[in-house]
Amino acid sequence: MQADFGTIAKREPRRTADWWFFGATLALVMVGLMAINSVDQATGQHNAAKQGMFAALGIGVWFVFRKIPLSLWQWAANGLYVLNLGLLSSVLLFGHVVKGAKRWILVGSFQFQPSDLTMILVVLTLAAFFARRTEETGSWKTYGLSFLHVLPSVFLLLLQPHYGRAACVLAIWLVMALYAGVPWKTIGASIACLLALVGFALFTPGLFKGYHMDRISELFNKVVHGTSDTQGTGWQAAQSVKAISMGGLVGTGYGRGEQKAGRFIPEQHNDFVFSVIGEELGLIGSLLVLAVFLTFFFRMWYLGYNTRDPMRRLVTGGLLAFLSFHTVVNLSMVLNIGPVIGLWLPFVSNGGTALMTCMAAVGLADQPN
């Protein structure tokens, strides 16, 4: 019997916000602001002030996205689909290159990353696609069409290149297909095919850039041979682990991280922000932050589980896939057990577009029944 992720639970009409969910969100935002401020103290930057401004704006984003009915997003799905592809295409035409990747569009002094918004648009348009075909979601035709639905986004992300974000889109597709009722066996076969394609791509000359191959080789040597190039490609992740280990049980104290002060870890206010938390708050503080993440994801799952509306169930499932994928990949990167592929930690990493995207996701998931 195929499990239905959205029809097993007892459903009760709900008008007020899920305050456990929203409270966990605010707690993660505050943790991020504190960590970014700690980095600012060592670097003389002012990222925390900007992030605080975006956090305040994010409350408004949450409110707006919570109030706009999902039926309106479903009605506008075709337009949103064109908007998404237009934004991703504009990056290739007018994007700003940073460290060999063209992912940002400069708007004055503000860097806008369209691929952040892509995560929301892919979830909304794919949910509308499945919601219109509730009687056909188990068919191979519908499943194949759903893959073609996300394929242009994946292709445009690969051209930037942003392999981590392209993988995230595929993860969203697989989870939403599962929520829509596609059998587990079909999902498993799809994952096997995708892994085979990745393996084939790795042995195709010229497909990956030099620094991508260096990172892949570093991961292979780490997993297979137990060795790491701590002075080269593996420097960032190795220094991150060192910072976390220096935190011990209770941490060095807020603002007192020696690794942070020495600026040994690039992007410590962004992708590697959890290394600051690990060093200054220690194992206990890190576990508390992870407990807040678990609370957040549990409440998000429950909101989708306890709903009458197929569209909302699909949207919540897609958003859960998006944010949990980011979290798992980012933490594996910081803990040096996964590849460094540039995915930020939701609500915690520095970045205005990223934070706004996360707050929009919270609003969409917490809509009243």
Short mmCIF file of the C-alpha atoms (twelve columns), coordinates in Angstrom:
data_MODEL
# 
_entry.id   MODEL 
# 
loop_
_atom_site.group_PDB 
_atom_site.id 
_atom_site.type_symbol 
_atom_site.label_atom_id 
_atom_site.label_alt_id 
_atom_site.label_comp_id 
_atom_site.label_asym_id 
_atom_site.label_seq_id 
_atom_site.Cartn_x 
_atom_site.Cartn_y 
_atom_site.Cartn_z 
_atom_site.pdbx_PDB_model_num 
ATOM 1   C CA . MET A 1   0.000  0.000  0.000   1 
ATOM 2   C CA . GLN A 2   1.462  3.366  -1.035  1 
ATOM 3   C CA . ALA A 3   1.954  5.719  1.889   1 
ATOM 4   C CA . ASP A 4   0.146  9.057  1.564   1 
ATOM 5   C CA . PHE A 5   2.078  11.741 3.375   1 
ATOM 6   C CA . GLY A 6   -0.839 14.124 3.502   1 
ATOM 7   C CA . THR A 7   -4.003 12.096 4.138   1 
ATOM 8   C CA . ILE A 8   -3.198 9.939  7.168   1 
ATOM 9   C CA . ALA A 9   -3.350 12.611 9.830   1 
ATOM 10  C CA . LYS A 10  -6.395 14.023 11.541  1 
ATOM 11  C CA . ARG A 11  -6.955 17.454 10.056  1 
ATOM 12  C CA . GLU A 12  -8.197 20.397 12.025  1 
ATOM 13  C CA . PRO A 13  -8.920 23.855 10.601  1 
ATOM 14  C CA . ARG A 14  -6.251 26.351 11.718  1 
ATOM 15  C CA . ARG A 15  -6.220 30.123 11.448  1 
ATOM 16  C CA . THR A 16  -3.413 31.257 13.744  1 
ATOM 17  C CA . ALA A 17  0.285  30.898 13.010  1 
ATOM 18  C CA . ASP A 18  2.186  27.858 14.258  1 
ATOM 19  C CA . TRP A 19  4.161  29.658 16.956  1 
ATOM 20  C CA . TRP A 20  6.531  26.733 17.567  1 
ATOM 21  C CA . PHE A 21  7.424  26.888 13.879  1 
ATOM 22  C CA . PHE A 22  7.757  30.663 13.815  1 
ATOM 23  C CA . GLY A 23  9.622  30.699 17.143  1 
ATOM 24  C CA . ALA A 24  12.180 28.209 15.823  1 
ATOM 25  C CA . THR A 25  12.568 30.413 12.743  1 
ATOM 26  C CA . LEU A 26  13.275 33.525 14.824  1 
ATOM 27  C CA . ALA A 27  15.679 31.586 17.041  1 
ATOM 28  C CA . LEU A 28  17.718 30.500 14.007  1 
ATOM 29  C CA . VAL A 29  17.752 34.059 12.631  1 
ATOM 30  C CA . MET A 30  19.033 35.355 15.991  1 
ATOM 31  C CA . VAL A 31  21.756 32.675 16.089  1 
ATOM 32  C CA . GLY A 32  22.825 33.777 12.623  1 
ATOM 33  C CA . LEU A 33  22.928 37.459 13.571  1 
ATOM 34  C CA . MET A 34  25.034 36.697 16.637  1 
ATOM 35  C CA . ALA A 35  27.498 34.562 14.654  1 
ATOM 36  C CA . ILE A 36  27.806 37.153 11.876  1 
ATOM 37  C CA . ASN A 37  28.303 39.911 14.441  1 
ATOM 38  C CA . SER A 38  31.076 37.864 16.040  1 
ATOM 39  C CA . VAL A 39  32.813 37.597 12.666  1 
ATOM 40  C CA . ASP A 40  32.372 41.357 12.172  1 
ATOM 41  C CA . GLN A 41  34.218 41.985 15.425  1 
ATOM 42  C CA . ALA A 42  37.238 40.154 14.042  1 
ATOM 43  C CA . THR A 43  37.130 41.522 10.497  1 
ATOM 44  C CA . GLY A 44  35.853 45.062 10.986  1 
ATOM 45  C CA . GLN A 45  32.992 44.481 8.555   1 
ATOM 46  C CA . HIS A 46  29.359 45.445 9.073   1 
ATOM 47  C CA . ASN A 47  27.500 42.427 7.725   1 
ATOM 48  C CA . ALA A 48  25.447 41.946 10.903  1 
ATOM 49  C CA . ALA A 49  23.830 45.386 10.568  1 
ATOM 50  C CA . LYS A 50  22.794 44.651 6.982   1 
ATOM 51  C CA . GLN A 51  21.579 41.185 7.926   1 
ATOM 52  C CA . GLY A 52  19.543 42.688 10.779  1 
ATOM 53  C CA . MET A 53  17.842 44.983 8.294   1 
ATOM 54  C CA . PHE A 54  17.013 42.031 6.055   1 
ATOM 55  C CA . ALA A 55  15.743 40.106 9.094   1 
ATOM 56  C CA . ALA A 56  13.297 42.942 9.842   1 
ATOM 57  C CA . LEU A 57  12.194 43.000 6.203   1 
ATOM 58  C CA . GLY A 58  11.909 39.223 6.361   1 
ATOM 59  C CA . ILE A 59  9.118  39.499 8.934   1 
ATOM 60  C CA . GLY A 60  7.161  41.448 6.347   1 
ATOM 61  C CA . VAL A 61  7.987  38.845 3.686   1 
ATOM 62  C CA . TRP A 62  6.726  36.098 5.999   1 
ATOM 63  C CA . PHE A 63  3.473  37.997 6.604   1 
ATOM 64  C CA . VAL A 64  2.846  38.679 2.909   1 
ATOM 65  C CA . PHE A 65  3.564  35.113 1.771   1 
ATOM 66  C CA . ARG A 66  1.398  33.746 4.578   1 
ATOM 67  C CA . LYS A 67  -1.547 35.901 3.505   1 
ATOM 68  C CA . ILE A 68  -1.459 35.271 -0.255  1 
ATOM 69  C CA . PRO A 69  -3.591 32.137 -0.863  1 
ATOM 70  C CA . LEU A 70  -1.877 29.188 -2.507  1 
ATOM 71  C CA . SER A 71  -4.747 29.105 -4.989  1 
ATOM 72  C CA . LEU A 72  -3.476 32.424 -6.360  1 
ATOM 73  C CA . TRP A 73  0.054  31.037 -6.761  1 
ATOM 74  C CA . GLN A 74  -1.453 27.992 -8.476  1 
ATOM 75  C CA . TRP A 75  -3.401 30.220 -10.856 1 
ATOM 76  C CA . ALA A 76  -0.226 32.174 -11.685 1 
ATOM 77  C CA . ALA A 77  1.983  29.072 -12.054 1 
ATOM 78  C CA . ASN A 78  2.598  29.462 -15.803 1 
ATOM 79  C CA . GLY A 79  3.718  33.057 -15.367 1 
ATOM 80  C CA . LEU A 80  5.940  32.094 -12.427 1 
ATOM 81  C CA . TYR A 81  7.526  29.368 -14.546 1 
ATOM 82  C CA . VAL A 82  8.435  31.870 -17.275 1 
ATOM 83  C CA . LEU A 83  9.686  34.331 -14.632 1 
ATOM 84  C CA . ASN A 84  11.992 31.691 -13.156 1 
ATOM 85  C CA . LEU A 85  13.563 30.776 -16.480 1 
ATOM 86  C CA . GLY A 86  13.862 34.448 -17.376 1 
ATOM 87  C CA . LEU A 87  15.735 35.235 -14.151 1 
ATOM 88  C CA . LEU A 88  18.113 32.296 -14.578 1 
ATOM 89  C CA . SER A 89  18.760 33.254 -18.201 1 
ATOM 90  C CA . SER A 90  19.422 36.878 -17.215 1 
ATOM 91  C CA . VAL A 91  22.233 35.701 -14.940 1 
ATOM 92  C CA . LEU A 92  24.022 34.141 -17.911 1 
ATOM 93  C CA . LEU A 93  23.608 37.360 -19.901 1 
ATOM 94  C CA . PHE A 94  24.192 40.060 -17.283 1 
ATOM 95  C CA . GLY A 95  25.546 38.188 -14.278 1 
ATOM 96  C CA . HIS A 96  28.503 39.201 -12.129 1 
ATOM 97  C CA . VAL A 97  31.348 36.670 -11.982 1 
ATOM 98  C CA . VAL A 98  32.727 35.812 -8.529  1 
ATOM 99  C CA . LYS A 99  35.418 33.121 -8.126  1 
ATOM 100 C CA . GLY A 100 34.738 31.636 -11.546 1 
ATOM 101 C CA . ALA A 101 30.942 31.385 -11.188 1 
ATOM 102 C CA . LYS A 102 28.313 33.682 -12.700 1 
ATOM 103 C CA . ARG A 103 25.488 33.529 -10.133 1 
ATOM 104 C CA . TRP A 104 24.764 37.122 -9.124  1 
ATOM 105 C CA . ILE A 105 23.199 40.225 -10.646 1 
ATOM 106 C CA . LEU A 106 24.435 43.567 -9.310  1 
ATOM 107 C CA . VAL A 107 21.687 46.045 -8.373  1 
ATOM 108 C CA . GLY A 108 23.640 49.065 -7.173  1 
ATOM 109 C CA . SER A 109 25.648 47.836 -4.191  1 
ATOM 110 C CA . PHE A 110 23.295 44.886 -3.659  1 
ATOM 111 C CA . GLN A 111 24.050 41.422 -5.060  1 
ATOM 112 C CA . PHE A 112 20.899 39.546 -6.052  1 
ATOM 113 C CA . GLN A 113 21.166 35.781 -6.543  1 
ATOM 114 C CA . PRO A 114 18.205 34.651 -8.699  1 
ATOM 115 C CA . SER A 115 18.838 30.965 -7.956  1 
ATOM 116 C CA . ASP A 116 17.643 31.584 -4.373  1 
ATOM 117 C CA . LEU A 117 14.258 32.695 -5.691  1 
ATOM 118 C CA . THR A 118 14.341 29.747 -8.113  1 
ATOM 119 C CA . MET A 119 13.884 27.369 -5.176  1 
ATOM 120 C CA . ILE A 120 10.559 28.983 -4.276  1 
ATOM 121 C CA . LEU A 121 9.390  29.233 -7.882  1 
ATOM 122 C CA . VAL A 122 10.271 25.608 -8.667  1 
ATOM 123 C CA . VAL A 123 8.321  24.442 -5.605  1 
ATOM 124 C CA . LEU A 124 5.242  26.525 -6.461  1 
ATOM 125 C CA . THR A 125 5.134  25.629 -10.158 1 
ATOM 126 C CA . LEU A 126 5.849  21.933 -9.617  1 
ATOM 127 C CA . ALA A 127 3.195  21.786 -6.883  1 
ATOM 128 C CA . ALA A 128 0.693  23.334 -9.306  1 
ATOM 129 C CA . PHE A 129 1.736  20.789 -11.952 1 
ATOM 130 C CA . PHE A 130 1.063  17.838 -9.642  1 
ATOM 131 C CA . ALA A 131 -2.073 19.374 -8.101  1 
ATOM 132 C CA . ARG A 132 -3.677 19.588 -11.554 1 
ATOM 133 C CA . ARG A 133 -2.994 15.882 -12.088 1 
ATOM 134 C CA . THR A 134 -4.019 14.320 -8.780  1 
ATOM 135 C CA . GLU A 135 -5.603 11.368 -10.577 1 
ATOM 136 C CA . GLU A 136 -2.566 10.722 -12.788 1 
ATOM 137 C CA . THR A 137 0.427  11.223 -10.480 1 
ATOM 138 C CA . GLY A 138 1.215  7.501  -10.390 1 
ATOM 139 C CA . SER A 139 1.613  7.261  -14.164 1 
ATOM 140 C CA . TRP A 140 4.989  7.224  -15.899 1 
ATOM 141 C CA . LYS A 141 3.769  9.915  -18.289 1 
ATOM 142 C CA . THR A 142 3.053  12.402 -15.503 1 
ATOM 143 C CA . TYR A 143 6.291  11.518 -13.731 1 
ATOM 144 C CA . GLY A 144 8.282  12.018 -16.933 1 
ATOM 145 C CA . LEU A 145 6.571  15.349 -17.592 1 
ATOM 146 C CA . SER A 146 7.381  16.478 -14.056 1 
ATOM 147 C CA . PHE A 147 11.064 15.831 -14.760 1 
ATOM 148 C CA . LEU A 148 10.837 17.847 -17.979 1 
ATOM 149 C CA . HIS A 149 9.221  20.585 -15.863 1 
ATOM 150 C CA . VAL A 150 12.355 21.034 -13.726 1 
ATOM 151 C CA . LEU A 151 14.954 20.145 -16.383 1 
ATOM 152 C CA . PRO A 152 15.331 23.688 -17.848 1 
ATOM 153 C CA . SER A 153 16.050 25.080 -14.369 1 
ATOM 154 C CA . VAL A 154 18.632 22.363 -13.733 1 
ATOM 155 C CA . PHE A 155 20.287 23.035 -17.096 1 
ATOM 156 C CA . LEU A 156 20.500 26.814 -16.544 1 
ATOM 157 C CA . LEU A 157 21.942 26.298 -13.057 1 
ATOM 158 C CA . LEU A 158 24.601 23.961 -14.443 1 
ATOM 159 C CA . LEU A 159 25.637 26.652 -16.902 1 
ATOM 160 C CA . GLN A 160 26.400 29.167 -14.125 1 
ATOM 161 C CA . PRO A 161 27.826 26.729 -12.847 1 
ATOM 162 C CA . HIS A 162 26.009 26.023 -9.561  1 
ATOM 163 C CA . TYR A 163 26.066 22.249 -9.158  1 
ATOM 164 C CA . GLY A 164 24.888 22.310 -5.559  1 
ATOM 165 C CA . ARG A 165 21.782 24.288 -6.424  1 
ATOM 166 C CA . ALA A 166 21.076 22.081 -9.450  1 
ATOM 167 C CA . ALA A 167 21.252 19.047 -7.153  1 
ATOM 168 C CA . CYS A 168 18.856 20.809 -4.782  1 
ATOM 169 C CA . VAL A 169 16.288 21.251 -7.570  1 
ATOM 170 C CA . LEU A 170 16.496 17.518 -8.309  1 
ATOM 171 C CA . ALA A 171 16.042 16.730 -4.602  1 
ATOM 172 C CA . ILE A 172 12.949 18.948 -4.528  1 
ATOM 173 C CA . TRP A 173 11.550 17.153 -7.578  1 
ATOM 174 C CA . LEU A 174 12.053 13.685 -6.083  1 
ATOM 175 C CA . VAL A 175 10.515 14.583 -2.710  1 
ATOM 176 C CA . MET A 176 7.533  16.338 -4.273  1 
ATOM 177 C CA . ALA A 177 6.984  13.376 -6.588  1 
ATOM 178 C CA . LEU A 178 6.916  11.154 -3.506  1 
ATOM 179 C CA . TYR A 179 4.398  13.484 -1.838  1 
ATOM 180 C CA . ALA A 180 2.307  13.411 -5.019  1 
ATOM 181 C CA . GLY A 181 2.032  9.620  -4.821  1 
ATOM 182 C CA . VAL A 182 4.796  8.353  -7.103  1 
ATOM 183 C CA . PRO A 183 5.852  4.861  -5.867  1 
ATOM 184 C CA . TRP A 184 9.048  4.450  -3.840  1 
ATOM 185 C CA . LYS A 185 10.470 2.030  -6.415  1 
ATOM 186 C CA . THR A 186 10.160 4.625  -9.143  1 
ATOM 187 C CA . ILE A 187 11.899 7.214  -6.976  1 
ATOM 188 C CA . GLY A 188 14.686 4.746  -6.166  1 
ATOM 189 C CA . ALA A 189 15.211 3.925  -9.849  1 
ATOM 190 C CA . SER A 190 15.406 7.648  -10.622 1 
ATOM 191 C CA . ILE A 191 18.060 8.201  -7.955  1 
ATOM 192 C CA . ALA A 192 20.097 5.304  -9.375  1 
ATOM 193 C CA . CYS A 193 19.889 6.803  -12.872 1 
ATOM 194 C CA . LEU A 194 20.917 10.251 -11.616 1 
ATOM 195 C CA . LEU A 195 23.924 8.800  -9.789  1 
ATOM 196 C CA . ALA A 196 24.914 6.952  -12.955 1 
ATOM 197 C CA . LEU A 197 24.715 10.203 -14.930 1 
ATOM 198 C CA . VAL A 198 26.893 11.955 -12.341 1 
ATOM 199 C CA . GLY A 199 29.434 9.136  -12.565 1 
ATOM 200 C CA . PHE A 200 29.446 9.401  -16.345 1 
ATOM 201 C CA . ALA A 201 29.888 13.189 -16.140 1 
ATOM 202 C CA . LEU A 202 32.898 12.836 -13.849 1 
ATOM 203 C CA . PHE A 203 34.740 10.903 -16.536 1 
ATOM 204 C CA . THR A 204 33.764 13.266 -19.352 1 
ATOM 205 C CA . PRO A 205 36.764 15.536 -20.107 1 
ATOM 206 C CA . GLY A 206 36.136 19.265 -19.888 1 
ATOM 207 C CA . LEU A 207 32.663 19.037 -18.349 1 
ATOM 208 C CA . PHE A 208 33.788 20.186 -14.879 1 
ATOM 209 C CA . LYS A 209 36.029 23.166 -14.183 1 
ATOM 210 C CA . GLY A 210 39.461 22.597 -12.673 1 
ATOM 211 C CA . TYR A 211 38.504 23.639 -9.155  1 
ATOM 212 C CA . HIS A 212 35.438 21.373 -9.277  1 
ATOM 213 C CA . MET A 213 37.615 18.387 -10.167 1 
ATOM 214 C CA . ASP A 214 39.983 19.334 -7.349  1 
ATOM 215 C CA . ARG A 215 37.098 19.262 -4.883  1 
ATOM 216 C CA . ILE A 216 35.820 15.953 -6.242  1 
ATOM 217 C CA . SER A 217 39.322 14.434 -6.007  1 
ATOM 218 C CA . GLU A 218 39.630 15.769 -2.464  1 
ATOM 219 C CA . LEU A 219 36.336 14.108 -1.476  1 
ATOM 220 C CA . PHE A 220 37.328 10.828 -3.161  1 
ATOM 221 C CA . ASN A 221 40.695 10.729 -1.383  1 
ATOM 222 C CA . LYS A 222 39.038 11.576 1.907   1 
ATOM 223 C CA . VAL A 223 36.418 8.830  1.640   1 
ATOM 224 C CA . VAL A 224 38.469 6.096  -0.049  1 
ATOM 225 C CA . HIS A 225 42.011 6.708  1.173   1 
ATOM 226 C CA . GLY A 226 41.402 8.676  4.359   1 
ATOM 227 C CA . THR A 227 43.769 11.438 3.218   1 
ATOM 228 C CA . SER A 228 43.176 15.150 2.749   1 
ATOM 229 C CA . ASP A 229 45.063 18.011 1.106   1 
ATOM 230 C CA . THR A 230 44.927 20.259 4.169   1 
ATOM 231 C CA . GLN A 231 47.275 22.813 2.583   1 
ATOM 232 C CA . GLY A 232 45.381 23.057 -0.686  1 
ATOM 233 C CA . THR A 233 41.841 22.146 -1.718  1 
ATOM 234 C CA . GLY A 234 40.970 20.747 1.704   1 
ATOM 235 C CA . TRP A 235 42.282 23.778 3.639   1 
ATOM 236 C CA . GLN A 236 38.915 25.447 4.247   1 
ATOM 237 C CA . ALA A 237 37.121 22.340 5.516   1 
ATOM 238 C CA . ALA A 238 40.129 21.237 7.581   1 
ATOM 239 C CA . GLN A 239 40.336 24.625 9.304   1 
ATOM 240 C CA . SER A 240 36.588 24.493 9.934   1 
ATOM 241 C CA . VAL A 241 36.905 21.157 11.737  1 
ATOM 242 C CA . LYS A 242 39.850 22.531 13.710  1 
ATOM 243 C CA . ALA A 243 37.762 25.513 14.814  1 
ATOM 244 C CA . ILE A 244 34.888 23.297 15.939  1 
ATOM 245 C CA . SER A 245 37.233 20.938 17.802  1 
ATOM 246 C CA . MET A 246 38.824 23.900 19.590  1 
ATOM 247 C CA . GLY A 247 35.387 24.750 20.982  1 
ATOM 248 C CA . GLY A 248 35.343 21.599 23.095  1 
ATOM 249 C CA . LEU A 249 32.305 21.030 25.280  1 
ATOM 250 C CA . VAL A 250 31.270 24.592 26.145  1 
ATOM 251 C CA . GLY A 251 33.161 26.697 23.587  1 
ATOM 252 C CA . THR A 252 35.742 29.452 23.821  1 
ATOM 253 C CA . GLY A 253 33.078 32.040 24.596  1 
ATOM 254 C CA . TYR A 254 31.125 34.424 22.405  1 
ATOM 255 C CA . GLY A 255 33.434 36.624 20.351  1 
ATOM 256 C CA . ARG A 256 36.558 34.791 21.514  1 
ATOM 257 C CA . GLY A 257 37.142 32.286 18.724  1 
ATOM 258 C CA . GLU A 258 40.846 32.114 17.893  1 
ATOM 259 C CA . GLN A 259 40.351 30.485 14.479  1 
ATOM 260 C CA . LYS A 260 37.791 33.135 13.630  1 
ATOM 261 C CA . ALA A 261 40.049 35.947 14.855  1 
ATOM 262 C CA . GLY A 262 42.937 34.563 12.801  1 
ATOM 263 C CA . ARG A 263 40.743 34.584 9.667   1 
ATOM 264 C CA . PHE A 264 41.842 31.061 8.818   1 
ATOM 265 C CA . ILE A 265 38.481 30.158 7.273   1 
ATOM 266 C CA . PRO A 266 37.255 32.035 4.178   1 
ATOM 267 C CA . GLU A 267 33.511 32.777 3.996   1 
ATOM 268 C CA . GLN A 268 33.129 32.311 7.762   1 
ATOM 269 C CA . HIS A 269 30.199 34.737 7.842   1 
ATOM 270 C CA . ASN A 270 28.511 32.841 5.013   1 
ATOM 271 C CA . ASP A 271 28.889 29.168 4.036   1 
ATOM 272 C CA . PHE A 272 31.118 28.313 7.007   1 
ATOM 273 C CA . VAL A 273 29.209 30.222 9.678   1 
ATOM 274 C CA . PHE A 274 28.565 27.045 11.699  1 
ATOM 275 C CA . SER A 275 32.290 26.804 12.403  1 
ATOM 276 C CA . VAL A 276 31.942 30.038 14.418  1 
ATOM 277 C CA . ILE A 277 29.078 28.503 16.390  1 
ATOM 278 C CA . GLY A 278 31.048 25.324 17.028  1 
ATOM 279 C CA . GLU A 279 34.169 27.166 18.170  1 
ATOM 280 C CA . GLU A 280 32.525 29.766 20.397  1 
ATOM 281 C CA . LEU A 281 29.529 27.819 21.760  1 
ATOM 282 C CA . GLY A 282 31.098 24.361 21.832  1 
ATOM 283 C CA . LEU A 283 29.417 20.985 21.545  1 
ATOM 284 C CA . ILE A 284 26.541 21.926 23.842  1 
ATOM 285 C CA . GLY A 285 25.751 25.117 21.949  1 
ATOM 286 C CA . SER A 286 26.037 23.361 18.590  1 
ATOM 287 C CA . LEU A 287 23.649 20.621 19.693  1 
ATOM 288 C CA . LEU A 288 21.164 23.237 20.892  1 
ATOM 289 C CA . VAL A 289 21.265 24.924 17.488  1 
ATOM 290 C CA . LEU A 290 20.757 21.559 15.771  1 
ATOM 291 C CA . ALA A 291 17.806 20.898 18.120  1 
ATOM 292 C CA . VAL A 292 16.215 24.142 16.933  1 
ATOM 293 C CA . PHE A 293 16.706 23.033 13.323  1 
ATOM 294 C CA . LEU A 294 15.059 19.683 14.103  1 
ATOM 295 C CA . THR A 295 12.131 21.487 15.751  1 
ATOM 296 C CA . PHE A 296 11.781 23.706 12.694  1 
ATOM 297 C CA . PHE A 297 11.797 20.784 10.250  1 
ATOM 298 C CA . PHE A 298 9.422  18.704 12.364  1 
ATOM 299 C CA . ARG A 299 6.884  21.531 12.532  1 
ATOM 300 C CA . MET A 300 7.206  22.145 8.783   1 
ATOM 301 C CA . TRP A 301 6.623  18.456 8.092   1 
ATOM 302 C CA . TYR A 302 3.621  18.434 10.448  1 
ATOM 303 C CA . LEU A 303 2.059  21.466 8.757   1 
ATOM 304 C CA . GLY A 304 2.059  19.596 5.445   1 
ATOM 305 C CA . TYR A 305 0.981  16.353 7.092   1 
ATOM 306 C CA . ASN A 306 -2.022 17.936 8.765   1 
ATOM 307 C CA . THR A 307 -3.720 19.607 5.791   1 
ATOM 308 C CA . ARG A 308 -6.716 19.013 3.546   1 
ATOM 309 C CA . ASP A 309 -5.274 20.839 0.549   1 
ATOM 310 C CA . PRO A 310 -3.143 18.850 -1.965  1 
ATOM 311 C CA . MET A 311 -1.475 22.045 -3.210  1 
ATOM 312 C CA . ARG A 312 -0.382 23.022 0.265   1 
ATOM 313 C CA . ARG A 313 0.828  19.504 1.037   1 
ATOM 314 C CA . LEU A 314 2.988  19.544 -2.079  1 
ATOM 315 C CA . VAL A 315 4.317  23.056 -1.438  1 
ATOM 316 C CA . THR A 316 5.257  22.223 2.144   1 
ATOM 317 C CA . GLY A 317 6.958  19.004 1.048   1 
ATOM 318 C CA . GLY A 318 8.984  20.854 -1.576  1 
ATOM 319 C CA . LEU A 319 10.033 23.590 0.841   1 
ATOM 320 C CA . LEU A 320 11.007 20.954 3.396   1 
ATOM 321 C CA . ALA A 321 13.206 19.275 0.761   1 
ATOM 322 C CA . PHE A 322 14.786 22.597 -0.208  1 
ATOM 323 C CA . LEU A 323 15.698 23.787 3.294   1 
ATOM 324 C CA . SER A 324 16.690 20.391 4.698   1 
ATOM 325 C CA . PHE A 325 18.904 19.673 1.657   1 
ATOM 326 C CA . HIS A 326 20.682 22.990 2.190   1 
ATOM 327 C CA . THR A 327 21.126 22.273 5.887   1 
ATOM 328 C CA . VAL A 328 22.487 18.739 5.497   1 
ATOM 329 C CA . VAL A 329 24.862 19.650 2.665   1 
ATOM 330 C CA . ASN A 330 26.138 22.777 4.450   1 
ATOM 331 C CA . LEU A 331 26.799 20.956 7.722   1 
ATOM 332 C CA . SER A 332 28.528 18.056 5.948   1 
ATOM 333 C CA . MET A 333 30.742 20.617 4.232   1 
ATOM 334 C CA . VAL A 334 31.574 22.422 7.490   1 
ATOM 335 C CA . LEU A 335 32.259 19.117 9.270   1 
ATOM 336 C CA . ASN A 336 34.509 17.973 6.376   1 
ATOM 337 C CA . ILE A 337 32.428 14.914 5.537   1 
ATOM 338 C CA . GLY A 338 31.075 16.209 2.240   1 
ATOM 339 C CA . PRO A 339 32.145 18.314 -0.765  1 
ATOM 340 C CA . VAL A 340 32.426 22.106 -0.616  1 
ATOM 341 C CA . ILE A 341 29.695 23.176 -3.044  1 
ATOM 342 C CA . GLY A 342 28.616 26.586 -1.770  1 
ATOM 343 C CA . LEU A 343 25.198 26.072 -0.194  1 
ATOM 344 C CA . TRP A 344 24.374 28.421 2.684   1 
ATOM 345 C CA . LEU A 345 22.923 27.401 6.056   1 
ATOM 346 C CA . PRO A 346 19.236 28.428 6.166   1 
ATOM 347 C CA . PHE A 347 18.461 31.491 8.339   1 
ATOM 348 C CA . VAL A 348 22.014 31.529 9.752   1 
ATOM 349 C CA . SER A 349 24.398 32.332 6.881   1 
ATOM 350 C CA . ASN A 350 24.851 35.931 5.811   1 
ATOM 351 C CA . GLY A 351 22.921 36.995 2.714   1 
ATOM 352 C CA . GLY A 352 19.858 39.134 2.117   1 
ATOM 353 C CA . THR A 353 18.397 37.158 -0.779  1 
ATOM 354 C CA . ALA A 354 18.926 33.898 1.089   1 
ATOM 355 C CA . LEU A 355 17.209 35.145 4.251   1 
ATOM 356 C CA . MET A 356 14.266 36.605 2.324   1 
ATOM 357 C CA . THR A 357 13.861 33.305 0.482   1 
ATOM 358 C CA . CYS A 358 13.817 31.388 3.764   1 
ATOM 359 C CA . MET A 359 11.229 33.740 5.301   1 
ATOM 360 C CA . ALA A 360 9.059  33.416 2.195   1 
ATOM 361 C CA . ALA A 361 9.264  29.621 2.580   1 
ATOM 362 C CA . VAL A 362 8.104  29.898 6.203   1 
ATOM 363 C CA . GLY A 363 5.148  32.026 5.178   1 
ATOM 364 C CA . LEU A 364 4.110  29.632 2.418   1 
ATOM 365 C CA . ALA A 365 4.357  26.594 4.719   1 
ATOM 366 C CA . ASP A 366 2.425  28.250 7.573   1 
ATOM 367 C CA . GLN A 367 -0.648 29.358 5.655   1 
ATOM 368 C CA . PRO A 368 -3.989 28.995 7.476   1 
ATOM 369 C CA . ASN A 369 -6.163 26.061 6.462   1 
# 
